[in-house]
Amino acid sequence: MLMIGKNYKDLILARLAKVYLIVIFLFFNIIRFCIQELIPYKYKAEKRIRSNSFYPSFAKLIPDFDVIIKCQGCSAFRKKTVSGLCSLCSFYISAGWWDCLLNKNYTPSSEKNILDLKELIKLATKKIFGFDHLREGQLEAIEAYLNGKDTLVSIKTGGGKTLCYVICALIFEGITIVISPLKALIEDQKRELIQLGIPCASIYANTIQGRSEQEKIFEEIALGFTKILFITPKKLCLNREFQNFISNMYDKAKVRFVIDEAHCILNYSNFRESWKNLGILKKNWSTVPIMLLTATCTYKDAQDIRTSLEIQSTNFAMIRGSSFERKEITIEVYKRRDNRENFSNDLINLIKNHENGRIIIYCATQSGCDDLFATLQPLLPDKSLGVYHGGIGDEQRQIIISHWKDGKIQIMIGTNAFGMGVNSSDVYLVIHCVAPLNMSE
Ligand SMILES: [Zn+2]
């Protein structure tokens, strides 16, 4: 009886513990994601600004953050102008948007300007990017999107797609949510934008992002400071609380969407299931314009993307950059030899004929990548090889990407998950061991 009693007690305790854990889990989930009510976050952030202890969520991406002379308008970025402002605050002042400065005590020395849309675009381009002119396609894309069109922008890699959505995000009063396929890409973009002095943040579906970091992000959103928020499709499609947050912003007409690497919508089976669910954007928030960014896209692909997102043809603009024709690319097709040794010899010969620049080798599967890496590495002792695919952990993938960017990896073997948004200008040879699904890959 005693034993039964003890077991019974243990059972009760175990059940209580389970309930307790569920309650804790729900509590943390609510704390982490209940972001509909932004006002308390706003008060907290304003208090920090008043007490001069504002430490933005992206501070660690700004070198020497603790010792640099900071902008008097936001206390977040490095001072760039003689009037004590960063590029962004200087843009706000020149645009006549004095209210956008976090420091409400800052008194501009100039008169308040009122600019039209073209002048604002020109001003933002000069102040943030330092360019006097936009490239062909960029102005049309920016104007179409800011005028409320769902806009597909097809400009080759390195052609300035980032500029298009960043300028739009700065001119738009609210927050621009950028949906991007991979965490590694997002982190890379975020770093790039912080270097430009643009307040942005990223949140993920499954991540060990500390609570204090997430709180800071929502404080900055509540202040209207964050201009760009990066998310993965998974976060958008699966997290109901995040959808509520968007609905809140939608009710105030303060949200816009950008889909980076939009061709993933067509190839979602190669990436993540969530891509096919992006139709929720128009279903839930029908009047929010979407900007779609892609490097290469045929007319048919563009129409397929449009229909899969349920975008009306009457509200759709397709903008292509000038140099769409890729004369610099040569495509050669070889018969793949069945014999493993002959196949690797053929690859080695191709690699040795391209001593300049770096090389990407695509395989169809993760195990194919690992096998090829194991085969090629001993045959190329003077080259540094890397492997990149979905089977590698997040942390390791970040390290591989950063080694690729630093030039420490000369030959990358990967699935087609690698390459999106990598923006390397010194890749002179791309080998597909298996025929790609379509020519734009
Ligand atoms: Zn500033």
Residues whose N, C-alpha, C, O or C-beta is under 5 A from the ligand:
A	BS01	ZN	C71 G73 C74 C86 C89
